[in-house]
Amino acid sequence: MLERKFYRSPLFYMGDKFKLLSEILGYFPLKINKYIEPFVGGGSVFLNVNANNYLLNDINSSIVNLHKFLIKYSENPDEFFKRIINKIEYYNLSRSFKEDIVPLSLKKKWNKTYYAKFNREGYEKLKNDFNRKNKKDYFDLYLLLIYGFNRIIRFNSKGEFNIPVGNVDFNKNVYNSLKEYFKVVKMKKIELYNYNFIDFIHKIRFEEDDFIYFDPPYLITNSEYNKIWDENSEKNLITILDILGKNKINFAISNVIEYKGKENSIFIDWAKNYNLVRINSNYISFHDNSIKNFTEVLVMNYDFNITTNSKLNLFKKDIYKVI
């Protein structure tokens, strides 16, 4: 049997679920009318879901605007690549998808970090130009994301983009992901929103076979994006989930329930009333860039066919004692 191909978001956003798609999507409903994501992030999940319509939201206006920007250029990918390549060449940034311009001497001296050493000067000029001239230039913002450390979007108190250069490159993975993104989104009916998750959900008119997938910030991890998430946010979220369940709206939610000795007791206690599977996650911390001991799960309020996912462990009720 041929293995399914999955499309990866060209935003390569922290917390991206691309490597987990083969596990997660196996638990999604087969028939979806509106596919709804209150925390869309980079968007690798929605790219690989079949639905009639897509309602996508994120509280980060920059990530929403980047999606809108890329979706607009799905009508003219050639123009996008022409302009982005001109930018890359202007700032003399590495571009291995097209040509290798990093000197061999630099590779020998800095064999593990030569992209960061090579790109630093051009990246800093790009960042300064973006901050001083036009913060609405999404070609610039996209390149700052691609060449920046850990693919983070972050602004300081003055509204300036302040992520340092990363040890990364505009390589074939980036180029191919963009081409595939343009192809896929052109075939989807997408609506994008920029609200907090509660306001977004309140605006939806739910219909039969609608499905909502949540991938919120994780309460007990150290991700850069968890700074806006606290226990009240977690409690508000599970209250919303219970309301959705009572109204027979199918949902699934990803979360981390154990991380470096900490437990998310709020989520664990709530999830005992639903179906839960353990996910072989790839969470990487922004602060130390290493994989840590943790337990990531997917929780659902509907039944599913476990036979196609027999390699995973299914827990229902009393999950805290099992895990």
N, C-alpha and C positions, 0 to 999 in steps of 0.2 A: 504494500500500500504506500502510495506517495505521501511524503511528509508535507504538511501544510506550510505554505510560505506566510510569514508574518511581516507586516510593514512597520518600520520604526519611525517615530517622529524625528524630523530633522532638527528639532530643538534640543534633543539629547538632554532633557531636563532632569535635574536631581530628583530621585524617587521614581523615575520612569519605570513602567511595568513591562517593558518590551521582553525582557528575559523570562518573565513569568507568564506570558500570554498563553503558552501551551497548557499551563495548569489552570489558570483562571477562567479562560474562555470556555473550557469544557464544562463549567458549571453554570454558564449563562443560559437563559431560556432559548429554545430554538426559534421561537417566533417572537419578534419584537416589533411593536408599532413605533413608538417614540423611544429612542435611546437617550437617556438623560444622565449627564455627569455634572454634579455641582462643583467638583474639584478637578477640572480637566487637565491642568498642568500641561505637559508636553503633548499629550493626546495620542500616545501609542495605542491605548485601548480602543478609543472610538474608531481609529483607522481600520481596525480589524473586526469590527462588529457589523453585522448586516441588520439594518433596520430601515423603516420607511422614512423616518426623520430623525434628526440629531439636535438635541438641545444641550449646549455646552456652556459651562460657566466657570469663571475663576475670579477670585477676589483681587488677583494681581492684574492690574490693567495692562501692564507691559506685555504679559504673556498672551492676554486676549488680543491685544492689538497686533502682536506678531502673527498670531493665527489669521487674523483678518487680512493682514498684509500678504501673507503667503497664499491664502485662498484667492485673493485678487489676482495674483500672478499665475495661478493655475490656468488662467485663460491665455497666458502668453509666457510660458517658461523660457523661451529663447531670450526674450527681453530681460527677464530676471537674471539669467546666467551671464548675459553680456554686461549688465550693470554691476553685478556682484564681483565678477572677475576683474573689471576695471578698478573697483575699490581695493581688492586684494593686491593688485599689482601696484596701485598708487602708494599704498602703505607698505609695500615690500614684505608682505606676510607669506609664510610658507604655504605651498599649494601642491601637495604631492599628487592630487588627483589629475593634475595637468602636467607638472614638471617638478623636478627636485632641485631646489635652488639653495639648499642648506650646504655650506662648504664642508668638505670632508674633514678638514682640520677641526672644525667646530664639533662634528660628530665624534671624532676621536677624543677630544678633550672633555666633552660633556656627553658621554655616550648614552646616558639615560635621560638627560634634561636638555638636549640640544634645541628642541623646538622652542622651549621657554626662553633660552638664551638668544636664539635667532630672532624671535618675534617681539621681544620686549620693546625695542625702540619703536617699531611701527605700531604696535598695540597701544603704547602710551600716547603716541600722536593721535591715533584714531580716537582714543578715549577723551583726550583733551578737546579735539575738534567737536566731538559729539556733545560734550558738556557745555562748551562755550558757544557753539553755533546753532545747532538744530537738534533738539532732543526728540523731534518727531521724525527724524530720518531713520526708518526701520531697516534700511540696508546696513547702516552703521550699527544699530542695536543688535541686529542679527549676528554681525561679525564679532561684536564684543561678547556675545553669548558663546559663539563657537570657539573663539580663541581665549576666552576667559577661564580662570581657575574653576574647575568643577562645574562648568556650565551653569553658573549662578547669575541671576539678575538681582542686583542689590544697589540701592541708592542711599547716600548719606543724608544727614539732616538738611543739607543745602540743596538736596535734589540732584546731586551729582552721582553718576555711575561710578562705583568705587571698588570693583573687583579687580584684583591683579591678573597679570597674564598667566595662562595655564601652559602646561607642557603638552600642547595639542596642536593639531594641524587641520587644515581644510583638505581632508583626504577623500578617497573614493567612497567611504562609508557616508560621509556628509553629502557628497554630490549625488550618490544613488538614492539616499533617503529623501532628498529634495525632489528628485525626479518622480519617485514613487508617491510622495505626498501630493504633488500636483496632480498626478493621474487619479489618485483615489478620491481626493476631496472634490474633484470636478464632477464625480458621479454621485455625490451625497448631497442631500438637502440639509444644510447646516445653519443653525441659528446660534450666535455667540452672545454671551451676556457677561456683565461685570458687576456682580452683586456679592454680598455675603451669602452663604449657602441657604440661610433661612429665608431671606427675601426672595432669592431665586426660586426656591421650592414653592413658596406661596403664590408665585406668578403662573405656575403651571396648571393647565386644565388637563387632568389625567383622564386617560381613556383606556379601554380594554387593550391588554397586551403591552401596555407601557412598561418599561423597565428602567430602574434607576440604579446606577453603580456609584458608590462612594469610595474615594481614596483620599481621606482627609489627612491633615498633618497628624503625626503619631505622638501621642501625649508624652510618652516616656523616652523617646529617642532624642538625639542631639542635633537634628537637622536644622539648617538655617531657617527653614520655613515654620518650624515649631514655635518660634518666638511669639507668634500671634495666637497661639493655641494654648488654652489652659483647661483646668477641670470644669469650669463652667461651660466652656465650648463643648467639651466632651459630653456633658450631661444634656446640653441643648440638642446635640446631635442624636443621642439615643432616644430622647423624647420624640424628635421628629420621626425617627425610624419606627418607633412603636405606633405612632399615628398612621404612618404609611401602611404598616402591617394590618392595623385594624380596618383600614379602608381597602384591603386586599390588593395593594399595589406591590408588585414584586420588586425586591431590592436585594443587592449584595453589597457588602462593605469589606474592604481590606483594612487590617489594623495590625499593630504589633502589641502583643500582650505580655511579652517578657523581653527585657533588654538589660544586659550587664547587671543582673541581680535585681532589677526593678520589675514590678508587675503593675499592669494597668488593671487594678481591681474593679474600677468602675465598669470598664468594658467587659471584663470576665464575668462579673455577676449578671450583667444584662444579657450576655450572649448565651447563657444557660437555657434560655427559652427558644433558641433558634438552632439551625443546622450550622455546623462549623467544620471546616477542614483546615489542616495545617498546610502551609505553602512553603516550598523550598525557596526562600527569599534570597535576594542579593543586596540587602540594604548596606550602604556604605556611608559612614559618618563624614560630614563636611569637615569636622574639626581634626580628625586624625587619618582620614582617607583609608581606613582599614575595615575589613568585615569583622563584626562582633558577634558574640553569642546572643541570639535572640530567637523569638518565636513569632512568626508572622502567620496570620490566619485570614481566611475568607469566611464571612458569616452570611447566611441567606435565610429568607423567610419563606422559602418554597422548597418543595421536594425536587429531587433530580436523580438522574440515573448514575449511580456510583460505579457501575460496572466498567465504564469507559475510563475511570480514574482510579483503578484499584490499587495503584501504587501509593496513593495518598491515604492518610488516616482520617476517618470520619468520626467525629464526636458529636453526640446529641445529648443535651442535658448534662449536668454534672461534669462539665468539661474541665473545670478548674482542677479537680482531683486527678483527672487523667493526664492533663498536661503538666 
